[in-house]
């Protein structure tokens, strides 16, 4: 079964954790120094927040799947939308290793479809920073590549 994913960049992680924990009547399932995530069943959503230098507000939306067959189905759906799709296999982002497909909707909102393979101890890796860069300098580990064809919106995100 698929799970809707929402990621919001926040200005103050502590107060945001307090607010969303009250809103969802649940504590986060993951808390890091710059990130928190709630894996909720009612509503069935993966809600994540991060404080990594991005402008506060909606970072991206997505659909988390449970297996590779569902990921292939989501990839086909994105392909049928007739917008560019960015493939990221075995990528590290948001303290997880995942296979992902990214696209950007006509409004410029980044959408990801992904299957989480396992947890990892670091926030992620970036295509835009040198290997070994400090975690706080890794700014664009999660998001569609910035090399999309002209005329199609794309943006880099603070991460997953």
Secondary structure as GFF3:
##gff-version 3
##sequence-region A 1 160
A	DSSP	beta_strand	3	9	.	.	.	ID=ss1
A	DSSP	alpha_helix	13	24	.	.	.	ID=ss2
A	DSSP	beta_strand	30	32	.	.	.	ID=ss3
A	DSSP	beta_strand	35	41	.	.	.	ID=ss4
A	DSSP	beta_strand	44	50	.	.	.	ID=ss5
A	DSSP	beta_strand	57	65	.	.	.	ID=ss6
A	DSSP	alpha_helix	68	80	.	.	.	ID=ss7
A	DSSP	beta_strand	86	93	.	.	.	ID=ss8
A	DSSP	beta_strand	96	104	.	.	.	ID=ss9
A	DSSP	beta_strand	110	119	.	.	.	ID=ss10
A	DSSP	three_ten_helix	135	137	.	.	.	ID=ss11
###
